[in-house]
Amino acid sequence: MRVLAVNGSPRMKASSTYHVLEPLLQGMRTAGAETEVLHVRQLELKPCIGCYACWVRTPGECIFRDSMTSAIDAYNRADLVVYGTPVYHFAVSGILKTFVDRLLPRLEPWLIRQPTEPGRTGHPSRVGGPTKMFVVSV
């Protein structure tokens, strides 16, 4: 199993979030998982501007050419994604929100019914990728 931990703390390894995330990942490695930590702070990310070109004009590709391209590749290879974030003003960190917003090119523009959740719809993935994710926060 491939696990991608997305550390959304601005302080990276000096953060309380990382000190909770690392023992979790160590346990996963001990159980045989392959883990990778993506420190979002180290990425050069432009914020999503909501142009939806990634859905219409250049399906699956953002108009911005920055380090999100390699981050999406790591995300798509994962079986499980663990988001680690501090809570700022009742929400995830801004840098983690930017990362999540920039995952938009992975999705198709239409909605489908969710087979495992009656009454819910969602955008199907263009490329597969992780089917399970959870959040670790302090």
Backbone torsions as a table, in degrees:
resi	resn	phi	psi	omega
1	MET	NA	135.5	176.2
2	ARG	-100.9	127.6	-179.4
3	VAL	-117.6	126.1	174.1
4	LEU	-108.5	120.4	175.2
5	ALA	-99.8	121.5	179.9
6	VAL	-102.6	104.9	-178.6
7	ASN	-87.3	109.7	-178.2
8	GLY	-95.6	16.0	178.1
9	SER	-83.5	133.1	178.1
10	PRO	-64.2	-20.2	-176.3
11	ARG	-95.6	2.8	177.7
12	MET	51.0	-118.0	-172.6
13	LYS	-73.7	-15.2	179.4
14	ALA	-87.8	1.6	-173.0
15	SER	-89.5	156.3	173.3
16	SER	-63.1	-35.0	178.9
17	THR	-58.8	-46.4	-179.9
18	TYR	-64.1	-36.2	-179.6
19	HIS	-70.4	-17.7	171.7
20	VAL	-90.2	-39.1	-176.9
21	LEU	-67.9	-42.7	-174.4
22	GLU	-62.5	-46.0	176.6
23	PRO	-62.6	-34.5	176.0
24	LEU	-61.4	-46.8	179.6
25	LEU	-66.4	-36.7	177.5
26	GLN	-61.7	-41.7	176.5
27	GLY	-62.6	-39.1	177.9
28	MET	-66.4	-40.0	177.1
29	ARG	-63.9	-41.2	178.2
30	THR	-60.5	-34.5	179.2
31	ALA	-80.9	-1.2	175.5
32	GLY	106.3	3.0	-179.8
33	ALA	-79.6	149.1	171.9
34	GLU	-94.3	123.8	-175.8
35	THR	-118.8	152.1	175.9
36	GLU	-142.6	137.0	177.0
37	VAL	-107.6	127.3	177.0
38	LEU	-108.8	110.3	177.7
39	HIS	-86.9	103.8	-174.5
40	VAL	-58.7	-31.8	-179.5
41	ARG	-60.5	-28.5	-178.5
42	GLN	-80.5	-12.5	-179.8
43	LEU	-82.3	147.3	172.1
44	GLU	-94.9	97.4	-175.0
45	LEU	-113.9	129.7	169.0
46	LYS	-89.9	146.3	178.8
47	PRO	-71.6	148.3	174.5
48	CYS	-62.4	134.7	180.0
49	ILE	-104.0	5.7	176.4
50	GLY	67.7	29.4	-178.4
51	CYS	-81.5	-18.8	179.6
52	TYR	59.8	19.5	173.8
53	ALA	-59.9	-32.9	-179.9
54	CYS	-66.5	-13.5	176.5
55	TRP	-101.4	-31.2	-169.3
56	VAL	-112.6	-61.9	-173.8
57	ARG	-78.9	-42.3	-178.8
58	THR	-128.7	69.8	-173.0
59	PRO	-48.0	122.9	177.8
60	GLY	85.5	-1.9	-178.6
61	GLU	-127.6	127.9	177.2
62	CYS	-74.9	152.6	177.6
63	ILE	-70.5	-22.3	-179.7
64	PHE	-87.2	135.1	175.6
65	ARG	-107.2	93.7	179.5
66	ASP	-140.5	-164.5	-174.9
67	SER	-73.5	0.5	176.3
68	MET	-67.3	-25.9	179.2
69	THR	-58.8	-48.8	179.3
70	SER	-72.5	-32.0	178.2
71	ALA	-65.4	-39.8	177.8
72	ILE	-65.5	-36.9	176.7
73	ASP	-60.3	-45.5	177.9
74	ALA	-63.2	-41.3	179.1
75	TYR	-61.7	-44.5	-178.1
76	ASN	-67.6	-26.9	179.0
77	ARG	-78.9	-16.3	-174.6
78	ALA	-78.1	147.7	171.3
79	ASP	-91.8	-29.0	-177.5
80	LEU	-139.1	137.0	175.4
81	VAL	-117.3	129.6	175.7
82	VAL	-112.2	116.0	176.4
83	TYR	-91.2	124.5	175.1
84	GLY	-110.8	127.7	-177.2
85	THR	-155.0	144.8	165.5
86	PRO	-75.1	165.0	176.0
87	VAL	-102.3	119.6	177.9
88	TYR	-116.7	118.5	177.2
89	HIS	51.2	50.5	175.5
90	PHE	66.9	23.1	-178.3
91	ALA	-149.2	174.1	175.2
92	VAL	-68.6	164.6	178.4
93	SER	-61.8	152.1	-179.4
94	GLY	-59.5	-38.2	-178.4
95	ILE	-68.5	-34.2	175.7
96	LEU	-69.9	-38.7	176.7
97	LYS	-61.1	-40.5	176.7
98	THR	-60.8	-43.7	178.6
99	PHE	-59.7	-48.5	-178.5
100	VAL	-62.9	-42.7	177.5
101	ASP	-58.5	-38.1	-176.5
102	ARG	-76.9	-2.8	173.5
103	LEU	-79.5	-4.0	-177.3
104	LEU	-52.2	-39.5	-179.3
105	PRO	-60.5	-18.6	178.8
106	ARG	-69.5	-17.8	-171.7
107	LEU	-105.0	151.0	173.5
108	GLU	-81.2	154.0	-176.3
109	PRO	-76.3	-11.7	-177.7
110	TRP	-98.4	166.8	179.8
111	LEU	-106.1	145.5	173.5
112	ILE	-130.6	158.5	175.2
113	ARG	-70.7	140.4	178.2
114	GLN	-84.0	116.1	-174.6
115	PRO	-64.2	-27.9	-178.0
116	THR	-94.3	-6.2	-178.7
117	GLU	-133.3	88.1	-177.9
118	PRO	-53.5	136.9	178.7
119	GLY	86.0	-4.2	-179.6
120	ARG	-109.8	148.9	175.8
121	THR	-123.3	164.3	177.9
122	GLY	-164.1	168.2	178.2
123	HIS	-86.1	128.8	177.8
124	PRO	-72.2	151.5	178.1
125	SER	-78.0	142.9	175.7
126	ARG	-76.8	-29.1	-165.9
127	VAL	-126.6	8.2	-174.5
128	GLY	79.6	-135.4	179.5
129	GLY	99.9	-163.3	-173.6
130	PRO	-64.4	141.4	177.5
131	THR	-108.0	-10.8	-180.0
132	LYS	-129.8	142.5	176.4
133	MET	-154.9	155.7	173.1
134	PHE	-151.8	170.8	-175.1
135	VAL	-116.4	136.5	171.6
136	VAL	-114.7	127.7	-177.9
137	SER	-142.5	156.6	177.8
138	VAL	-119.3	NA	NA
